[in-house]
Amino acid sequence: MKHMLSEKKNKKNIPFSVAKKLAFYLTITLTVISLFSVLVFYVYTSTKLEKKLDIQANEMIEFLSGTLLIPLWDFDDRAVVIIGKTISQNYLVGLLIIKDKNGNIIYTETKIRKSDLIIKTNEIWKNGEQIGEVQLGLTTSVNQKSSNEMILFFLITALFNIIALLLGTKIFISKFLETPLNHLNSIVERYSQGIYDINYISIPYLEFRPFGNILTEMGHKIQHNLNELKESEEKFRSFAEQSLVGIYLMQYRVFKYVNPKFAEMFGYSVKECLNGLSINKLIYPDDIKKIDEVIHKSLSGEIKSIRYEIRCVKKNGEIIYTEVFASTFYIDGKSSAIIGTILDITKRKQAEEELKKAKEKAEESEAQLRTLSDNLPGGLVYQIDSGVNGQDRYFSYISAGVESLHGVTATEVLNNAMTIYGQVVEEFKSILAEREAFAAANMIPFSTETKLRLPSGEIRWRLFASAPRRIPNTHLIWDGIEIDITERKQVEESLANEKERLMVTLRSIGDGVITTDTQSRVVLINTVAEELTGWRQDQAGGKHIRQVFHIINEHTRQLSENPVEKIIRTRSITGLANNTLLVSRDGTERIIADSGAPILNRDGNIIGVVLVFRDITQRVLMESELQQAQKLDSIGILAGGIAHDFNNMLGVISGNVSYALAQLDRNNKLFEILTDVQTGTKQAQQLTHQLLTFSKGGAPIKKEADLREILRESALFVTRGSKVRCEFAFPDNLWAVAVDSGQMNQAISNLVINATQSMPDGGIIIIKAENITVSPEDTILLQPGYYLKMTIQDTGVGISEKYISQIFDPYFTTKQKGSGLGLTTTYSIIKKHNGHISVDSKINKGTTFFIYLPTTSPKPFVDKKKKQIEHKGHGKILIMDDQEMILETTCRLLELLGYESVFALDGKQAIAMYKEAFESNRPFDLVILDLTVPGGMGGAETLPELLKIDPKVKAVVSSGYSNDPIMANYQTYGFCGVIPKPFTKADVVEVLDNILSTGNGKFVSISGCRLSSA
């Protein structure tokens, strides 16, 4: 700076002045500008004149073409020559050639060479036929002369301007430049001395005053800039630490600095990255060679900065795509280092790949469209000229496809456009016209689907796509295509129908179905889901899944996890946890089971979730009841064993009491006492029968019974001690019916218990029985025949209509503590008796059960036991039983009736005794076999062996397990009779009467007891 001031003081040492140098450069600049301006002006003028001449050529050749149209059409060569000579007289015309349709020259005129001409050629057409050609050339010499004169004038003017500018510049520099420069030099001189506290120096010229102000403030800003530099360093560090882009500094292939984002990107901590982590560990093996080349070029100085993409490997082995920006710098001017940023572009690469695929697909579609345009199956291409006024439309072109599409030839269409327009169905004409008018007004393309009626009467769908354009003579031209879309419309209609069927199917699915979007908003809910959640489709649509599908844990009552979020997170089919309750809109709680699955698009992306769930409340209750039933099975086995042993003891009591009664006179006091004992024994027998029924026995052992007595005893026993009163209505001539008294007693008891429970405040149960005849015309589900009808009617709370069809289902109950087995057991018992049970109920009006049992004959019941039957017979009977007391009692009764009895303790002993008697010609007339012998051979195993000895053996089965299948179907197993324990004298007499017969005091054997083939 001091050197500059010294030069200013010694102006004689300066080789040139600022004024001269400025004048020199201004002169050069102005000269160049002037020459360039002349050139531009010349080009502009020439171009403008040439364009003007081109327009004149177009106008003249258009005019000439129109003038020659008639002469050429009429082959009037003379008129053509006259017109040609007339045009050639124009001083601009340098060339004119007129040809006929065959290319023959009719007139020619050439004045100058073609290089100085603007030549135009135009074909002359009429009615689609070329009738001639005209070539016209206009001379450019006039334009050239005008341009040269204007350029000379412009050059003279520019020369005077340059001279005036140089003089003005000299005066300006001398007077107005030196003073402000001296002021500025003084400021610089003080700065060279280190003085920065200059407040203000007045400069008289506004152009230099800002520079003076800047110099004045420079000193203050030096310190301020130093402070800012320090602050910037702090900000840069903060920026680097918080940056969302990875930043690194690498030297000798080892990281010297990384920001947290860099470490996070690769799954390391910052400490791990700076603890000697090599770049090779982060680079995908196949890309290491590429990164080596980049690092080599950077460190060698071949490249200063570079951007590249490379694959990297995270700590967990995941491969990611990254974009790296790096540059090289030197530390202390010696060792080189690389600093850069890195960005995870994996998602972008995926998007680019998808975009590439989409582009390839688009290119493929474009190629297909090009092929279709070339061949256009099922379509045609057309061009319509609407004329100047837009009304005189006609087809200027139409492809050959019109014949297959419309049943008319292209010639017919070109001659009369209505051959096409007339086929448009009336209702679509106005639509077509409106869309065409809108497109014409806005000069935009349009497309529309239109229905046509072909000459054959067939209706077809067409797609018209057309674009308008205007030609110079203001005609509106429509370029378009027409494609037959009938099949597509049929497919669309079919798809619409299919979609409707799918919707119907979805709504008909027995499970609840809800679909949602990825934001957990409900999209679709089917009928079952509407019923279970209490939300209709129009109410649920768009609502959050938690609001509609409200699920909680049955035990904790806590809100369950959102299944939609879980499915989207796991991307797999997911089921609900156990003990999930669905709380409907009205507060009803149901135990549900469900599963959900993600809905994927063709690219495998999740676009929603579908939930499928069902009400398993009844199933869970059934499983619970099944467990209870399994417990009852165990108890039943125990009950059956107890009942068997108890029956054996009752058998001893009942048999001995019967024997004692037979020995006493009716007037004896002991007779009355023993009769009470026998009645008590009978009641105890009914109790054991109920235990056996509870233990799940087999088919019923049917005997003719007094149904009135069963109905009365069962009802009174159940209602004893309650607020309920029973009323009975039985006719005297009630028909006989064969039933298992114990099972029927249980069935009636269950119905009366239900009736009693439905009337907690008391009421009346009406029990009726009557004889009916079912004919083929009757609607009741029974075979024609004679039946006994029982009616049990209460006035209780009734049964809801929606539960009527379920009351006989196993484990179904509406009671808080009910097992759901009572009515099921009743239904099973009635069905086993070949009967029918139905129910009629109304809420708060009561319930009526109807039972129909087939009768043995349409005759009144006669109690045979009440008849005094004197049975006397003789013969030899073998009794097998493991209970000696039973044997003694039975033997005592048989001896009373006149029979000789022998007993055995098990099947093997009985077989040996029967074989010995048979072989000694003293066979047994009857065998009574106990069905169950603990640890030994029972009756079922013994009988087949006896039949081997004597095929005509007569055997009676006896057991305390009255519900054993053999007891119910004894004939199937080869027995001739059955006698359940305990039995009385009357029971024994009844069996003997059925198997053995006496006549005139003589014993008669009855054959025909055989082992069934079953």
DAZI-V288287 format. One record per backbone hydrogen bond with DSSP energy under -0.5 kcal/mol. CO is the residue of the C=O (numbers start at 0). NH is the residue of the N-H. Records with the same first field share a line. If there is no record, write none. Layout:
CO=NH  NH
This chain:
0=4
1=5
2=6
3=7
4=8
5=9
8=10
9=12
10=13
16=20
17=21
18=22
19=23
20=24
21=25
22=26
23=27
24=28
25=29
26=30
27=31
28=32
29=33
30=34
31=35
32=36
33=37
34=38
35=39
36=40
37=41
38=42
39=43
40=44
41=45
42=46
43=47
44=48
45=49
46=50
47=51
48=52
49=53
50=54
51=55
52=56
53=57
54=58
55=59
56=60
57=61
58=62
59=63
60=64
61=65
62=66
63=67
64=68
65=69
66=70
67=71
68=72
69=73
70=75
71=74
74=76
75=79
76=80
77=81
78=82
79=83
80=84
81=85
82=86
83=87
84=88
85=88
86=89
89=92
91=93  138
93=110  111
94=136
95=108
96=134
97=105  106
98=132
99=102
103=99  105
106=97
108=95
112=115
113=116
115=139
116=118
117=137
119=135
121=133
122=124
123=130  131
125=128
128=125
130=100
131=123
132=98
133=121
134=96
135=119
136=93  94
137=117
139=143
140=144
141=145
142=146
143=147
144=148
145=149
146=150
147=151
148=152
149=153
150=154
151=155
152=156
153=157
154=158
155=159
156=160
157=161
158=162
159=163
160=164
161=165
162=166
163=167
164=168
165=169
166=170
167=171
168=172
169=173
170=174
171=175
172=176  177
176=180
177=181
178=182
179=183
180=184
181=185
182=186
183=187
184=188
185=189
186=190
187=191
188=192
189=192  194
190=193
193=195
204=207  208
205=209
207=211
208=212
209=213
210=214
211=215
212=216
213=217
214=218
216=220
217=221
218=222
219=223
220=224
221=225
222=226
223=227
224=228
225=229
226=230
227=231
228=232
229=233
230=234
231=235
232=236
233=237
234=238
235=239
236=240
237=241
238=242
245=341
246=258
247=339
248=255  256
249=337
250=253
252=278
253=250
256=248
258=261  262
259=263
260=264
261=265
262=265  266  267
263=266
265=314
268=272
269=273
270=274
271=274
272=276
273=275
276=254
277=280
278=281  282
281=312
283=286
284=287
286=290
287=291
288=292
289=293
290=294
291=295
292=296
293=297
294=298
295=299
296=301  302
297=300
303=327
305=325
307=323
309=321
310=283
311=319
313=316
317=313
319=311
320=344  345
321=309
322=342
323=307
324=340
325=305
326=338
328=336
329=331
330=333  334
334=330
336=328
337=249
338=326
339=247
340=324
341=245
342=322  344
344=348
345=349
346=350
347=351
348=352
349=353
350=354
351=355
352=356
353=357
354=358
355=359
356=360
357=361
358=362
359=363
360=364
361=365
362=366
363=367
364=368
365=369
366=370
367=371
368=372
369=373
370=374
371=375
375=378
377=483
379=481
380=398
381=479
382=395  396
383=385  477
384=393
385=391
386=475
390=392
393=384  395
396=382
398=401
399=402
400=404
401=405  406  407
402=406
405=454
408=412
409=413
410=414
411=415
415=418
416=419  420
417=421
419=422
420=423
422=452
424=427  428
425=428  429
427=431
428=432
429=433
430=434
431=435
432=436
433=437
434=438
435=439
436=440
437=441
438=442  443
445=465
447=449  463
449=461
450=424
451=453  459
453=456
457=453
459=451
460=484  485
461=449  463
462=464  482
463=447
464=480
465=445
466=478
468=476
470=473
474=470  476
475=385
476=468  478
477=383  479
478=466
479=381
480=464
481=379
482=462  484
484=488
485=489
486=490
487=491
488=492
489=493
490=494
491=495
492=496
493=497
494=498
495=499
496=500
497=501
498=502
499=503
500=504
501=505
502=506
503=507
504=507  508
505=508
511=612
512=525
513=610
514=522  523
515=608
516=519
519=544
520=516
521=541
523=514
525=529
526=530
527=531
528=532
529=533
532=584
535=538  539
536=540
539=542
542=521
543=546  547
544=548
547=549
548=550
549=582
550=559
551=580
552=556
557=552
561=565
562=566
563=567
564=568
565=569
566=570  571
573=595
578=553
579=591
580=551  582
581=583  589
582=549
583=586
587=583
589=581
590=615  616
592=613
593=575
594=611
595=573
596=609
597=599
598=606  607
600=603
604=600
607=598
608=515
609=596
610=513
611=594
612=511
613=592  615
615=619
616=620
617=621
618=622
619=623
620=624
621=625
622=626
623=627
624=628
625=629
626=630
627=631
628=632
629=633
630=634
631=635
632=636
633=637
634=638
635=639
636=640
637=641
638=642
639=643
640=644
641=645
642=646
643=647
644=648
645=649
646=650
647=651
648=652
649=653
650=654
651=655
652=656
653=657
654=658
655=659
656=660
657=661
658=662
659=662  663
660=663
664=667
667=670  671
668=672
669=673
670=674
671=675
672=676
673=677
674=678
675=679
676=680
677=681
678=682
679=683
680=684
681=685
682=686
683=687
684=688
685=689
686=690
687=691
688=692
689=693
690=694
692=695
699=701
702=738
704=706  736
705=708  709
706=710
707=711
708=712
709=713
710=714
711=715
712=716
713=717
714=718
715=719
718=721
722=762
724=764
726=766
728=768
730=733
733=860
735=855  856
736=704  738
738=702  740
739=743
740=744
741=745
742=746
743=747
744=748
745=749
746=750
747=751
748=752
749=753
750=754
751=755
752=756
753=757
755=758
757=796
758=761
762=724
763=765
764=726  766
765=767  792
766=728
767=790
768=730
769=788
771=786
772=774
773=784
774=777
779=781
784=773
785=854
786=771  788
787=852
788=769
789=850
790=767  792
791=848
792=765
796=843
799=802  803
800=803
802=805  806
803=806
805=808
808=811
810=812
819=810  811
820=824
821=825
822=826
823=827
824=828
825=829
826=830
827=831
828=832
829=834
830=833
835=851
837=849
839=847
841=844  845
845=841
846=793
847=839
848=791
849=837
850=789
851=835
852=787
856=735  858
858=735
861=863
862=865
863=866
866=868
867=869
868=870
869=871
874=876  899
875=924  925
876=901
877=927
878=880  903
879=929
881=883
882=886
883=887
884=888
885=889
886=890
887=891
888=892
889=893
890=894
891=895
892=896
893=898
894=897
896=872
898=900
899=876
901=878
903=880
905=909
906=910
907=911
908=912
909=913
910=914
911=915
912=916
913=917
914=918
915=919
916=921
917=920
925=877
926=928  955
927=879
928=957
929=938
930=932  939
932=935
935=937
936=906
937=941
938=942
939=943
940=944
941=944  945
942=946
943=947
944=948
945=949
949=952
952=954
953=926
954=975  976
955=928
956=978
957=930
958=980
959=961
960=963
962=697
963=966  967
964=968
968=971  972
969=972  974
970=973  1011
976=956
978=958
983=987
984=988
985=989
986=990
987=991
988=992
989=993
990=994
991=995
996=1003
998=1001
1001=998
1003=996
1004=1006
1007=1009
